């Protein structure tokens, strides 16, 4: 279960970063480029990803202790 949280957190974090960069127009070549909606949603998704990643790492650390 912990690896699912970790992998899911990493994927959400990366997607959020890409969406933010596209929304800000830094990463061109997409329909999402320059659209303010993605500049707002991207950081929210990235923060959720960091939260899942942190939760998965914390659970992994607790479960490995004797």
N, C-alpha and C positions, 0 to 999 in steps of 0.2 A: 504493500500500500504506500509506503514511503517513497518508493521510486516513482510512482505515478504522480504524487504531489510534486516531486522535484522536477520531473520531466515536463509536466503540465505547467509548472511555474516558469520554467525556462522558456517554453514555447510562447506562453502568454506575454512574458516580458519582452521577448524579441519581436513579437507581432506588434505590441504597443509601441516599441521604439520605431519600427518601420512606419507604422501608421502616423506617428507624430511627425517624423521627418517628411513624409509625403504630404501631410496636412499643412506643414509649414512651407512647402515648396522646395525643400532642400534636396529631396530625392524625387526627381522628375520622372516622367514617363508612365504615369498611371492616371486613371480617372479620378483617383483620390488626391492627386497633386494640387496643392493650393486651395483645398476645401477646408474651411475652418472646422467643420464637424469632426474631421479626423484629427485635427490638431488638439481638440478637446478630449475626444474619446481615447486616443492613443496613450496619453499619460495615465489615464484612469486604468486602462487595461494593463499597462506596465506595472503600476503599483499593486494591482491584484496579483499579478504574476510574481512579484517580489514577495508578497505575503504568503502565497502558496509555497514558493521555494523555501522561505524561512521556516514555515511550519513543517514542511517535509524534512528539512535538515535537523530541526529541533527534535522531531519525533524519532528520527534515525539515531540521534545522539542518546536519547533517553532509552531506547530499546536495546542499545548495545552495551549498556552498563549492567553489571551483575546485580 
